[in-house]
Amino acid sequence: MATAILQARMSSTRLPGKVMKPLAGAPMIERQLERLRRCGTLDRLVVATSEDATDDPLAAHLAGLGVDLHRGPLDDVLGRFLGAMDAFGIDGDVVRLTADCPLADPGVIDDGVRLRARLGVDYVSNGRRRTYPHGLDMEVFTADALRAAGREATDAYDREHVTPFIYHHPERFSLADLVQDRDESRLRWTVDTPEDYDFVERVYAALYPTNPAFTSDDVRALPFQHYGS
């Protein structure tokens, strides 16, 4: 079993406040949490947001829902993750997720957690060797590996993006990739831009009213898709 830490903030530059934009009558982050709770390998889910005032409305909303919440540095997201781990006594396997992925696939997350356990490696990702759509991203790593990164990483990029120190040092950490047979790397199921949000809003409008637990295959079967360059 693993603990997922979902990083979220309101101050995204391309689509500010996106994590609270509505999908099927609820904020986007609620819809993503709803999907993540279907994971079979997660025994805890924590949201890590920042201490910046821009994230006060997000924190207040999540607290009202009873979500486990940690607030830490805005730009040092690695430090924020480590703070969440300390605050909630998190050890063992940690799954890193981002709150701009409201089509997150519980099965993909479970596959990544199980792959790390089966191989006994320090880190597994489906984003370095991408075959899944953007928006199904997941990383799973040992708490010990992230703590080592926290002690040693000094570069601002490594601190902001949480895990590069791990996968840029294969001589120190053992790594593996989660891949699928089909190449869907051009599909955009994430939300970074207004166009991305429009697509995801259409997906929820088409599927959620009759099947709130819709799957990635249900999304694939829709007569419209959204591609990146």
Secondary structure by P-SEA (a helix, b strand, c coil): cbbbbbbbbccccccccccccccccccaaaaaaaaaaacccccbbbbbbbccccaaaaaaaaaaaccbbbbccccaaaaaaaaaaaaaccccbbbbbbcccccccaaaaaaaaaaaaaacccccccccccccccccbbbbbbaaaaaaaaaccccaaaaaaccaaaaaccccccbbbbbccccccccccccccaaaaaaaaaaaaacccccccccaaaaaaccbbbbcc
